[in-house]
Amino acid sequence: MEFRGPGAGAVARKFANGSDLLQRALAKGLFSLALTLVLACLTCPRAWGDVGIVLNESMDTSLDRISGTGHSAVYFSGICPESPVRLRLCREDENGSVMSNYINIGEELRFEWNIVPLNIYLYGVEDPRFRPLFGSFKIKSLLEERYRTNYLSGYCDGPPCSTSNKAEWREMVAATLVRSIYIFVIDTTVEQDRELITQFNWSPNENHFNGITRNCADFTKRVINTYFPHAANTDYINDFGMTSPKAIARSFARYGVRNPESNFRVLHFAQVPGTIKRSRDVRSGTEQLYRSKKLLIPMLIFADYGVPAVAASYLLTGRFSPQREFEKHPAEDENGREKRGPVKAQKEQAAVVGSSAEWKRYRQELNSLLEERDTAENIGEQVDLKRFFKYVNKVGTPRMDIDGALWMEIPGKGQPLHVGLSANNILGQGSDTQLAYSLLLWRTNGVLKSPKHGRETMPEFEEHWELLQQARMENAMILARGRMTDEGNLRGDASAGNDD
């Protein structure tokens, strides 16, 4: 397999430009700042904690395809799992957890809830440095099996738990590979965390899931209201008597805004680019009827008298945008050593969310990189950048090292090629540079084309943009060395001809 990058001469001229060097220096400074913010967000505090509602976007699967309700769970920064079904306070080197319940977790005993480390929930690995940069069901299956082996011994040792795709413990591993996530957060105290730990460790953990009265949103509401009574509420009108994830997130956000001392803020984790279908905005009951053509058209035919009431209920009382809440209350320096509030100034908010001008500038810069790149080839077969990762995922075999970092092995001419798929190894030793550059171009192109709710935060994007720039430089150096070797061979052949 041969992958061709941009022309070496054009790239060399660009790197020689003085203004480009200045831009690279600034980019490195921004990258260092972004990395500092990310690491600060993953540091567990000593004397205080946070609790939050996790709002998972809707997926095009099973009942969610019709209802569009998504899923909800509970985030803790100060509570960690002693086991999947027992709680304890976090140590200083831990950064919290997510607790959730499902129809059928799938373990040997029918537990109501499980709790997993936050990074396992988001990325499938303990250390965010090893997080996957690309998502596919092949990759997610590897992460799920690693989690089952390391964490579910005694709970999920054999079939059907270990083999069934319907076992919903899998939903708690690398959730960002399948959907985008918002976390609405307010402050707690260690005393509140201890009270919740005592309550849940001593209460029966038995599953009584009921989609109408004991669903995932009801469970989340119960936990949140243990901390702050009446902070999360059901919207009986817009959800037809049931509790929905969006309703409790909406009421919780309003509670946070009404109580400034709660330090309300919103975290956003975008779905990882990959081959898995993109998730969609969550909706309440009346919103789904109002916006979904699949449901609105039958209503117009069979119950047209109800359409005005549904529309009025949603438009007057049910509107809520998680993305707008994130833009108004973006989290920065979430769990630093000294507690800080959510960013308030417009410039500070733009540093997290990104301004329209910044995203436009990055799209323009990416377009210039795409113009440099030649189409990748594999034994004469053209591989378009738009479907590059889909092709790599199809022909390649993913594997995982002991830390959870991912690699892809791809058949090549003679020896197979290897490329890292995680943040720590995509440009590491043993990773094919030309493959890495093409993959990062594909990834960046996908992020910049995504709608706001599916796009990374600006600090995350700048970190990944720096990886792209490093890959571009290394790729250009490889191409330049190859061209020099070819020119040397030509000169040698010419000299030999003159001697004759």
KOLBAGU-39874 format. One line per 10 residues: number of its first residue (from 0); their letters; for each residue x, y, z of C-alpha. Coordinates in nm, 2 decimals. Example, Ala and Ser with C-alpha at 12.3 -4.5 7.8 and 13.67 -1.06 7.14 Angstrom:
# residues 2
0	as	1.23:-0.45:0.78; 1.37:-0.11:0.71
This chain:
# residues 500
0	mefrgpgaga	0.00:0.00:0.00; 0.14:0.34:-0.09; 0.00:0.66:0.05; 0.11:0.98:-0.12; 0.10:1.32:0.06; 0.15:1.67:-0.05; 0.43:1.77:-0.29; 0.75:1.81:-0.10; 0.86:2.13:-0.27; 0.54:2.31:-0.20
10	varkfangsd	0.55:2.20:0.17; 0.91:2.30:0.20; 0.84:2.65:0.07; 0.55:2.69:0.32; 0.77:2.58:0.62; 1.03:2.83:0.51; 0.79:3.12:0.54; 0.86:3.33:0.85; 0.50:3.40:0.93; 0.42:3.03:0.92
20	llqralakgl	0.69:2.97:1.18; 0.53:3.24:1.40; 0.19:3.08:1.36; 0.34:2.74:1.46; 0.49:2.89:1.77; 0.15:3.04:1.86; -0.02:2.71:1.79; 0.22:2.53:2.03; 0.14:2.79:2.30; -0.23:2.74:2.25
30	fslaltlvla	-0.18:2.36:2.26; 0.00:2.38:2.59; -0.28:2.60:2.73; -0.54:2.36:2.60; -0.36:2.06:2.75; -0.33:2.23:3.08; -0.71:2.30:3.08; -0.79:1.94:2.99; -0.57:1.80:3.26; -0.71:2.05:3.51
40	cltcprawgd	-1.06:1.93:3.43; -0.95:1.57:3.52; -0.81:1.64:3.86; -1.02:1.54:4.16; -1.07:1.80:4.43; -1.01:1.73:4.80; -1.27:1.93:4.99; -1.55:1.96:4.75; -1.72:1.78:4.46; -1.97:1.80:4.18
50	vgivlnesmd	-2.28:1.62:4.08; -2.43:1.65:3.73; -2.70:1.52:3.50; -2.55:1.33:3.20; -2.76:1.39:2.89; -2.68:1.14:2.61; -2.79:1.23:2.26; -3.04:1.01:2.08; -2.93:0.71:1.87; -3.10:0.56:1.57
60	tsldrisgtg	-3.16:0.23:1.75; -3.47:0.04:1.89; -3.73:0.26:2.06; -3.50:0.56:2.06; -3.54:0.58:1.68; -3.91:0.67:1.74; -3.90:0.86:2.07; -3.58:1.05:2.03; -3.54:1.08:2.41; -3.18:0.97:2.44
70	hsavyfsgic	-3.05:0.86:2.78; -2.96:1.01:3.12; -2.72:0.92:3.39; -2.55:1.08:3.69; -2.20:1.23:3.71; -2.00:1.25:4.03; -1.65:1.42:4.06; -1.60:1.30:4.42; -1.75:0.95:4.42; -1.58:0.66:4.26
80	pespvrlrlc	-1.66:0.29:4.22; -1.52:0.05:4.48; -1.69:-0.21:4.25; -1.95:-0.18:3.98; -2.22:-0.19:4.25; -2.05:-0.02:4.55; -1.95:0.34:4.60; -1.66:0.52:4.78; -1.50:0.86:4.79; -1.25:0.93:4.51
90	redengsvms	-0.88:0.94:4.57; -0.68:1.24:4.46; -0.56:1.07:4.14; -0.92:0.98:4.03; -1.15:1.21:3.85; -1.50:1.08:3.92; -1.75:0.84:3.78; -2.09:0.79:3.61; -2.38:0.60:3.76; -2.66:0.47:3.54
100	nyinigeelr	-2.94:0.22:3.52; -3.09:0.04:3.22; -3.37:-0.20:3.13; -3.12:-0.49:3.14; -2.76:-0.43:3.25; -2.71:-0.80:3.16; -2.50:-0.91:3.45; -2.56:-1.24:3.63; -2.76:-1.06:3.90; -3.03:-0.81:3.80
110	fewnivplni	-2.88:-0.49:3.94; -3.07:-0.16:3.92; -2.75:0.04:3.86; -2.38:0.02:3.78; -2.11:0.28:3.83; -1.80:0.32:3.62; -1.49:0.55:3.62; -1.56:0.87:3.42; -1.29:0.81:3.16; -1.41:0.45:3.11
120	ylygvedprf	-1.76:0.59:3.04; -1.64:0.86:2.80; -1.34:0.69:2.63; -1.32:0.32:2.74; -0.98:0.38:2.90; -0.86:0.50:3.24; -0.61:0.76:3.11; -0.74:1.02:2.86; -0.40:1.03:2.69; -0.49:0.68:2.55
130	rplfgsfkik	-0.84:0.79:2.43; -0.94:0.67:2.08; -0.94:0.94:1.81; -1.16:0.73:1.58; -1.48:0.53:1.64; -1.61:0.20:1.50; -1.80:-0.09:1.64; -1.48:-0.30:1.60; -1.30:-0.06:1.83; -1.58:-0.03:2.08
140	slleeryrtn	-1.60:-0.41:2.11; -1.23:-0.42:2.20; -1.28:-0.15:2.47; -1.59:-0.33:2.60; -1.41:-0.66:2.64; -1.12:-0.50:2.81; -1.36:-0.34:3.06; -1.54:-0.67:3.12; -1.21:-0.85:3.19; -1.07:-0.58:3.42
150	ylsgycdgpp	-1.38:-0.47:3.61; -1.66:-0.72:3.58; -1.50:-1.03:3.72; -1.76:-1.21:3.92; -2.04:-1.01:3.77; -2.02:-1.10:3.40; -1.80:-1.41:3.36; -1.98:-1.59:3.08; -2.27:-1.60:2.83; -2.51:-1.44:2.78
160	cstsnkaewr	-2.36:-1.14:2.97; -2.02:-1.17:2.80; -2.15:-1.23:2.45; -2.49:-1.06:2.41; -2.49:-0.72:2.24; -2.81:-0.65:2.43; -2.63:-0.65:2.76; -2.65:-0.29:2.85; -2.33:-0.27:3.06; -2.17:-0.21:2.72
170	emvaatlvrs	-2.35:0.13:2.70; -2.12:0.24:2.99; -1.80:0.19:2.80; -1.67:0.45:2.55; -2.01:0.62:2.52; -1.86:0.90:2.31; -1.79:0.66:2.03; -2.17:0.63:1.97; -2.31:0.97:2.07; -2.24:1.32:2.19
180	iyifvidttv	-2.28:1.39:2.56; -2.37:1.70:2.78; -2.31:1.71:3.15; -2.49:1.97:3.36; -2.29:2.03:3.67; -2.33:2.20:4.01; -2.12:2.20:4.33; -2.16:1.95:4.62; -1.98:1.90:4.95; -1.80:1.59:5.08
190	eqdrelitqf	-2.07:1.56:5.34; -2.33:1.53:5.07; -2.12:1.27:4.89; -2.08:1.06:5.20; -2.45:1.07:5.27; -2.53:0.94:4.92; -2.26:0.67:4.94; -2.41:0.55:5.27; -2.76:0.55:5.13; -2.68:0.36:4.81
200	nwspnenhfn	-2.44:0.11:4.96; -2.69:0.01:5.22; -3.00:0.01:4.99; -3.10:-0.30:4.78; -2.96:-0.27:4.43; -3.23:-0.46:4.25; -3.37:-0.39:3.91; -3.73:-0.27:3.89; -3.70:-0.08:3.56; -4.02:0.04:3.41
210	gitrncadft	-4.03:0.26:3.10; -4.33:0.46:3.23; -4.25:0.52:3.60; -3.90:0.39:3.67; -3.69:0.47:3.37; -3.34:0.61:3.34; -3.46:0.97:3.39; -3.65:0.87:3.70; -3.34:0.71:3.85; -3.13:1.02:3.77
220	krvintyfph	-3.40:1.25:3.91; -3.40:1.04:4.23; -3.02:1.07:4.28; -3.01:1.45:4.20; -3.30:1.52:4.43; -3.12:1.34:4.71; -2.86:1.62:4.69; -3.09:1.90:4.61; -3.47:1.84:4.67; -3.69:1.94:4.37
230	aantdyindf	-3.39:2.04:4.16; -3.48:1.79:3.88; -3.85:1.76:3.78; -4.08:1.57:3.54; -4.25:1.77:3.27; -4.59:1.59:3.28; -4.74:1.80:3.00; -4.47:1.78:2.74; -4.38:1.42:2.81; -4.73:1.28:2.86
240	gmtspkaiar	-4.69:1.19:3.23; -4.35:1.03:3.19; -4.00:1.15:3.30; -3.77:1.22:3.01; -3.39:1.29:3.01; -3.44:1.63:2.85; -3.70:1.74:3.11; -3.48:1.67:3.41; -3.18:1.84:3.24; -3.40:2.14:3.17
250	sfarygvrnp	-3.53:2.17:3.52; -3.18:2.11:3.67; -3.03:2.38:3.45; -3.30:2.63:3.56; -3.23:2.53:3.92; -2.86:2.61:3.87; -2.93:2.94:3.71; -3.17:3.04:3.99; -2.90:2.95:4.25; -2.58:3.13:4.15
260	esnfrvlhfa	-2.39:2.99:4.45; -2.43:2.64:4.29; -2.16:2.73:4.03; -2.37:2.59:3.74; -2.18:2.50:3.42; -2.20:2.26:3.13; -1.95:2.02:2.99; -1.97:1.89:2.63; -1.81:1.58:2.48; -1.86:1.53:2.11
270	qvpgtikrsr	-1.91:1.20:1.94; -1.58:1.06:1.82; -1.55:1.08:1.44; -1.58:0.73:1.28; -1.80:0.49:1.10; -2.08:0.49:1.36; -2.39:0.68:1.27; -2.40:1.03:1.42; -2.62:1.09:1.72; -2.91:1.34:1.72
280	dvrsgteqly	-3.05:1.60:1.95; -3.26:1.47:2.23; -3.63:1.56:2.23; -3.92:1.58:2.47; -4.25:1.41:2.38; -4.43:1.71:2.23; -4.11:1.82:2.06; -4.08:1.49:1.88; -4.43:1.50:1.76; -4.38:1.86:1.65
290	rskkllipml	-4.05:1.81:1.47; -4.06:1.45:1.34; -4.23:1.40:1.00; -4.27:1.03:1.08; -4.50:1.11:1.37; -4.65:1.45:1.26; -4.79:1.32:0.93; -4.99:1.04:1.09; -5.12:1.28:1.35; -5.24:1.52:1.08
300	ifadygvpav	-5.42:1.23:0.91; -5.57:1.06:1.22; -5.57:1.32:1.50; -5.54:1.66:1.34; -5.73:1.82:1.62; -5.44:1.74:1.86; -5.17:1.91:1.65; -5.23:2.27:1.76; -5.23:2.16:2.13; -4.90:1.97:2.08
310	aasylltgrf	-4.74:2.26:1.90; -4.85:2.52:2.15; -4.74:2.31:2.45; -4.39:2.26:2.30; -4.34:2.62:2.17; -4.47:2.78:2.49; -4.34:2.55:2.77; -4.11:2.28:2.63; -3.82:2.45:2.44; -3.47:2.38:2.57
320	spqrefekhp	-3.14:2.36:2.38; -2.85:2.17:2.56; -2.61:2.33:2.30; -2.72:2.68:2.39; -2.69:2.61:2.76; -2.33:2.49:2.69; -2.26:2.81:2.50; -2.39:3.02:2.78; -2.23:2.83:3.07; -1.93:2.65:2.93
330	aedengrekr	-1.70:2.48:3.18; -1.34:2.58:3.20; -1.08:2.46:3.45; -1.35:2.24:3.59; -1.17:2.08:3.88; -0.85:2.28:3.94; -0.68:2.30:4.27; -0.86:2.62:4.35; -1.22:2.62:4.26; -1.33:2.85:3.99
340	gpvkaqkeqa	-1.67:2.94:3.85; -1.79:2.89:3.50; -1.65:3.14:3.24; -1.85:3.45:3.21; -1.67:3.69:2.98; -1.76:3.66:2.61; -1.39:3.61:2.51; -1.35:3.34:2.78; -1.66:3.16:2.65; -1.53:3.17:2.30
350	avvgssaewk	-1.21:3.01:2.42; -1.41:2.71:2.51; -1.68:2.70:2.25; -1.50:2.87:1.97; -1.62:3.17:1.77; -1.76:3.16:1.42; -1.45:3.34:1.29; -1.22:3.09:1.45; -1.40:2.79:1.31; -1.42:2.96:0.96
360	ryrqelnsll	-1.04:3.02:0.97; -0.97:2.66:1.06; -1.19:2.55:0.77; -1.00:2.77:0.53; -0.66:2.64:0.66; -0.78:2.28:0.62; -0.89:2.34:0.26; -0.54:2.45:0.18; -0.41:2.13:0.33; -0.66:1.92:0.14
370	eerdtaenig	-0.54:2.09:-0.18; -0.19:1.98:-0.11; -0.28:1.62:-0.05; -0.29:1.37:-0.34; -0.54:1.09:-0.34; -0.42:0.78:-0.14; -0.36:0.47:-0.34; -0.36:0.10:-0.25; -0.22:-0.12:-0.53; -0.37:0.10:-0.79
380	eqvdlkrffk	-0.71:0.14:-0.60; -0.81:0.50:-0.54; -0.92:0.58:-0.18; -1.11:0.90:-0.15; -1.04:1.10:0.17; -1.42:1.12:0.24; -1.43:0.75:0.30; -1.07:0.70:0.41; -1.13:0.58:0.76; -1.42:0.36:0.65
390	yvnkvgtprm	-1.18:0.19:0.41; -0.90:0.15:0.67; -1.16:0.01:0.92; -1.28:-0.24:0.66; -0.94:-0.38:0.55; -0.76:-0.33:0.88; -0.76:-0.53:1.21; -0.77:-0.32:1.53; -0.57:-0.43:1.84; -0.51:-0.29:2.18
400	didgalwmei	-0.20:-0.26:2.40; -0.20:-0.32:2.78; -0.29:0.05:2.85; -0.58:0.05:2.62; -0.41:0.24:2.34; -0.54:0.13:2.00; -0.36:0.03:1.68; -0.47:-0.07:1.34; -0.29:-0.33:1.13; -0.34:-0.29:0.75
410	pgkgqplhvg	-0.22:-0.53:0.48; 0.05:-0.38:0.27; 0.31:-0.49:0.01; 0.52:-0.74:0.19; 0.49:-0.63:0.56; 0.17:-0.51:0.71; 0.14:-0.14:0.80; 0.06:-0.02:1.16; -0.09:0.31:1.26; -0.19:0.43:1.60
420	lsannilgqg	-0.56:0.53:1.66; -0.52:0.69:2.00; -0.41:1.03:2.10; -0.08:0.91:2.25; 0.03:0.68:1.97; -0.09:0.81:1.63; 0.24:0.98:1.58; 0.43:0.75:1.81; 0.71:0.50:1.73; 0.59:0.23:1.50
430	sdtqlaysll	0.30:0.43:1.36; 0.30:0.49:0.98; 0.33:0.86:0.93; 0.16:0.88:0.59; -0.13:0.68:0.72; -0.15:0.89:1.03; -0.15:1.22:0.83; -0.43:1.09:0.60; -0.64:0.98:0.90; -0.59:1.31:1.08
440	lwrtngvlks	-0.69:1.50:0.77; -1.00:1.28:0.74; -1.08:1.33:1.11; -1.03:1.71:1.11; -1.25:1.74:0.79; -1.53:1.56:0.97; -1.51:1.77:1.28; -1.52:2.10:1.09; -1.82:1.98:0.89; -2.01:1.87:1.20
450	pkhgretmpe	-2.30:2.07:1.34; -2.24:2.25:1.67; -2.37:1.97:1.89; -2.14:1.72:1.72; -1.83:1.94:1.73; -1.54:1.93:1.98; -1.47:2.22:2.21; -1.20:2.46:2.09; -0.93:2.34:2.33; -0.99:1.98:2.22
460	feehwellqq	-0.98:2.08:1.86; -0.66:2.28:1.89; -0.49:1.99:2.06; -0.59:1.76:1.77; -0.50:2.04:1.52; -0.15:2.04:1.66; -0.13:1.66:1.60; -0.23:1.73:1.24; 0.04:1.99:1.20; 0.30:1.76:1.34
470	armenamila	0.19:1.48:1.11; 0.21:1.72:0.82; 0.57:1.82:0.90; 0.68:1.46:0.95; 0.51:1.35:0.63; 0.68:1.63:0.43; 1.02:1.53:0.56; 0.96:1.17:0.46; 0.86:1.28:0.11; 1.15:1.51:0.08
480	rgrmtdegnl	1.40:1.23:0.18; 1.23:1.00:-0.08; 1.27:1.27:-0.35; 1.63:1.33:-0.26; 1.70:0.95:-0.28; 1.53:0.93:-0.62; 1.73:1.23:-0.75; 2.05:1.07:-0.62; 1.98:0.75:-0.80; 1.91:0.93:-1.12
490	rgdasagndd	2.24:1.12:-1.09; 2.42:0.79:-1.03; 2.27:0.63:-1.33; 2.36:0.94:-1.54; 2.72:0.92:-1.42; 2.74:0.55:-1.50; 2.61:0.63:-1.86; 2.88:0.89:-1.91; 3.16:0.66:-1.81; 3.04:0.42:-2.07
